[in-house]
Amino acid sequence: MTILQPLAQQHFNRSLDELSNQEVYQLLVQLIQERAKDLPLFEGKKKVYYVSAEFLIGKLLSNNLLNLGIFDEVKAELEDADFTLEEIEAEENEPSLGNGGLGRLAACFIDSIASLGLPGDGVGLNYHFGLFQQYFKHNSQFYKPDEWLPGTNFLTKSSLQFEVPFTDFTLTSTLYDIEVLGYQQSGRNRLRLFDLDSVDPEIIEPGTISFDKEKIAENLTLFLYPDDSDAEGEKLRVFQQYFMVSNAAQLLIQEAIERGSNVHDLADYAVVQINDTHPTLIIPELVRLLTTEHEISFDEAVEITQNVVAFTNHTILAEALETWPMSYIEAVTSDVAAIIRQLDERFKAEHPQPASIQIIDDNDTVHMASLAINYGFSTNGVSQLHTDILKESTLKDFYELYPDQFHGLTNGITFRRWLMMANPGLSTLLDETIGKDWRKDSDLSALEQFKDDDAFLAKLADVKQVNKEALNQFLQANQDVTINTNSIVDVQVKRIHEYKRQQMLALYIIYKYFAIKGGQKPETPITIIFGGKAAPAYTIAQDIIHLILNLSELIANDPEVSPYLQVVFVENYNVTAGTYLFTAADISEQISLASKEASGTGNMKFMVNGAVTLMTWDGANIEIAEHAGLDNVYSFGREAQEIVKLYDTDGYNAAEYYEHDTIKPLVDFIVSDEMLAIGDEEKLRRLYNDIINKDYFMALIDLEAFIDVKEKMYADYTNQKAWRQKALMNIANAGFFSSDRVIKEYNEQIWHLD
Ligand code: 26M
């Protein structure tokens, strides 16, 4: 059977093998769009709207082919015509419409909602520029705008438009849809991305990522905010948020009415899951729309809204909990500001105390989480530990008020992208070994029986080897770096943030550099790979990148060390790079300061691809250890309770740790002559001073334990059989971390779709 050949004739009047890569890509997009349109939308009385400022969907071509069930066929036909799917995929711009974990979670969730056949759409913004593209120069991070729209993409312009009334003007939205196909499903959902026709990239100053922030109609959906570390008090972000939620609210009311709602019963037709507090303004916006457009009383509108909106919290970092001065909200939408004041007064009248749960504080600042929790019906954390910390400390006073409203739903990842697409070698091996049911039910537990099967373990090792070769090729093409594919591949990829402690791994690299210089050569060579972007406003995160790039250069140029240790920083880490890294890794670095990583989801991508986790007792790492078994992970470091107490009592003193004989030389090396000879003195000193005087995220507290466990892990790697058995146990027990399980739980506990 050929699919593409007749299309090539029809559209280009040429045979497939005569087309350019770009033409083949266009053909495939068209094919997918046509097949998608043939599928009906999933239906049901009640529908979920997953509203999120970010959807880090990544490239869609292979994902759609896989979900349509024509992946293998198309791949084979392309190969017959002398194309590879990889080179065709290179024609697709990657939509990087998210910063990191929160945005990628949203992408996994819409894939799972569709794959379970549930009616549910994603709702967000059509940023013209995604997260900046990162490049390195002089061992530092630089930025290029991420232009992903030009050329053929998966967006279709819909005819739906809504009026969004801002304080000083009204804007009319346009809507772009991306089809969301479930895995082997006979229906579809959509990702609905709102935009403005007036947005104009011309306002960007050439060669920069700056623009006139006052021109709202021209810039509203221009950029995704590149900042997931500090809640920047920018009015423009409030404009974006209000535009997003006003459209979402109008859309869901309109669709509910179309399905038969009389609006009074809206909660029987729609449930809104808000991805962190960014879409919280949907609460007062729903109240506004219900009272002004649908003749519903204020009290009833509040009750309806309360039964529609559910909130997910993704962080306990104080600096990431959103607050907005009321003056900003008034400048953006005075009507909604007035409603927030009413909601605040209502709440204060019933609950004058404590101050910690109030919506508007004494500084006339709105606490978005308070609005979401007090006027939503559900609040959930994203791992067991994170949920416990929310209940016991961060949101304690809310939990006491609404104990039944709290849920814990440990995150998950879609196995379609992160196993089937990313790792065809392992997927085929799984099919041959345990049958194909895992592709539908995510159950890999039958693999455990092969724990002592040497032939199987050898095949598992072969798959890893092939993936290391593929990673090597990717790195050669991406940034002209060659790695030793016979080395231990040890990977930390995620946004750069002090709490994730990339700086601690950098200090370990210094330790290892000294050890090798001193004659202690590792039995197996080691490749340590970093990837991740630092928020432009986050200086110390940039300095950490600078430190690592300098170490990479220093070691590469040292013939005594380079045969045994290589340090690579992947440029512009994104979803595509992730597929190569998760599948090639032997070691998964999950070393956040306990209590700070709400869940993590990269940890799960490594696990299902057979990397062994090196972990602190944080987020979903704890559950990974429970599922894989304690013998099959490596753990270290202080636990969350102790860390929370240290923060409460101001009990951590970095200088004290710095004075340890084992630590001081490592930290001092940051500003050594060797480093200053290649690096920037200001940056290195700033980082050095920060670590010895502040070290707010306590990199030094766990450093000694980290060094010990890393040494043990590298030594253990030489027992290849035992190592492959650990890898197997990780894969076999990864089923729990499928986002299909998570979505079933959301549905059972929160959404209650039919
Ligand atoms: C805030 C203000 C201005 C601009 C952007 C932001 C902002 C954007 C994204 C703040 C936070 C953002 O994301 C936080 C995030 O990614 N949290 C991660 O969520 C994952 C999914 O639940 C978890 O697995 C991670 O542990 C958590 O860090």
Residues whose N, C-alpha, C, O or C-beta is under 5 A from the ligand:
A	BS01	26M	N99 G100 G101 L102 L105 Y225 D227 D228 D230 A231 E232 H314 V382 E597 A598 S599 G600 T601
